[in-house]
Amino acid sequence: MSNTPKVAVIMGSDSDYPTVKATISTLKSFDIETTVNVISAHRTPDKAAEFAKNADKNGYDIIIAAAGKAAHLPGVLAAFTVLPVIGIPIKSSTLDGLDSLLSIVQMPKGIPVATVAVDGADNAAILATQMLALKYPYLKDRLYDFKKGLEDGVNKKDAELQKKLEEDFK
């Protein structure tokens, strides 16, 4: 067992990078080793299958796969591995991401893919970190700190709003 969590982030196209960048940033903020590749389920299916078949022996714990439109990439990868796969449906111009979302969540029995919201790149990384915390317990403390930061941020915004309301409606 490796002492370092390792996540593969796979995009169906380099046009997914602006969205997926948040996934990479969030994983790195938790000090999770991250590799990023463009692999197409349709244009490079052999490469997709080969990557997924070898992901476990190559030390990956989780695969995050982002895809738009038909969005078959997460399911194709999941078909060739026992590792958890998290799908990020990418918002496309065609159906505003609904096509991607439905493609990823409609997996057949035996080939599950966890799915986050359309363009939910941060949540994909957070979900991966939560899964990894089962194997790497130090991540739990990091996640508690992260959640506390979210709470503090909301409380700060509320305090600022209260001050603004007081000033605006004296």
N, C-alpha and C positions, 0 to 999 in steps of 0.2 A: 504494500500500500504506500503510495506516494504521500509525502508530507505537505505537498502543495496542490491545492485544487486547480483543475485545468478544465477550461470550457472552450469548445469550438464554436465560433460564430460564423455561420455560413449564409451568404447572400445569394439569391438567385441571379442577381444582376448588380453591377456596380452602381446603378441608379438607386439602389436601396441604401447605399452608404450614408447619405445625410440623415436618414432615420436611425440606422443601426449604430451610428456613431455614439448615440446616447447609451446603448447597451454596452459598448466597449468601455466607455468612460465610467459607467457605474460599476462594472466588473472590476476594472482596474482600481477604483476607489476602495474596494474591499480586498485589494492585493490578490486577486484571482488571476492566475496565468490564463491568458487569452490569445488564441490564434484566430485569424480572420481570413476567410477565403471566399472567392466567387466560384460557385459550382452550380450549374443549371441542371435541374431535374430533366429538362427536355433536350437541351443542346449538348450536355455532357453526362448522360445517364450512367455510363460505365464509371466515370470518375466519381459520381455521387455514390453509387453502390460500393465502390472500392473504399472510398473515404469512410463510409458508415460501417462497413464490415471490419475495418481495422481500427476504428476509433477507440474501442476499449483497450486493445493491446498497445495502442499508441499513448495510453495514459489519460485519455479524456474521461471526465466524470459525467458531463452533460453536453448536449448539442443544442444550440439555439439556431434556428433556421428562419430566415426572413424571406418572404416571397410575396409577390403581387399577382394580380389577375387570377389565373388558374391556380396558382400557389400550391403546386404539388410537392415542392421541395421538402417541407417538413415530413410529410407522409412517406415519401420515397426513402428519406434517410432513416426514419423510424422502422421501415420494413426490413432494413438490413442490420439493425443493432438492437441490443437489449438495454442500451443506455437511455435515460430519459431524454426526450426531445421536446423542446419548447418552441412553438411556432409564433412568429410575429407576422400577422397579416399586414401587408403594406398597402396603404391607400393608393389606388390607381385612378387614372382619369376616367376609366370606363364606368365603374359602378361605385365610386367613392370608397372602395375598400370592402364593400359588402361581399363582392365576389371572392376576394382573398379570404375573408373571415369564414365564409361558408365552406370554401374548399378545405380549409385547415381543420375545422371542427367536425366535419362529416367523415371521420375515419372509421373504417370497419373494425369490428370486434377483433381484438388481439393486436392491433397496431395503434395504440393510443398516442396522441400528441397533445400535450398541454398547450393551451392557446391563450394569449393575452389579447387585449383590445387592439383594434386597428391602430397601427403605428405605436403600439405600447412597448417601445424599446426599453425604457427604464424598468417597467414591471417585469419584463422577461429576465433582466439581469437580477432583479431583487428576488424573483421566484427561484432562479437558479441558485442564488446565494442561500436562500432558505433551505433548499434541498441539500446543498453542500454542507450546511451546518449540521446535518445528521451524521456526516462522516468526519467533518472538521469542526469540533465543538467550539473552537475559539471564534468562529464566525457568528455564533449566537450572541456573544457580547457585542460584537460589531453591529449586528442587526438591532439589538436593543438600543444602542447608541444612535443608530440611524433613525429609528422610530421616535426616540426622544427628540431628535433634531427636527423631525416633522412636527411634533407637538409644539415645541418651542417656537417654530416658525409661525404656526397658526396663532399661538397666543400673542406673539409680537405684532402680527398683523391686526389682531383684534384690538390690542391696546392702542395702536396707531389710529385705527378707525374710531375708537371711542374718543380719542383726543380731537380728531378732525370733526366729529359730530358735535362735540362740546364747543369748538370754535365756530362752526358753521351755524349752530342753532342756539346761540346765547340768548 
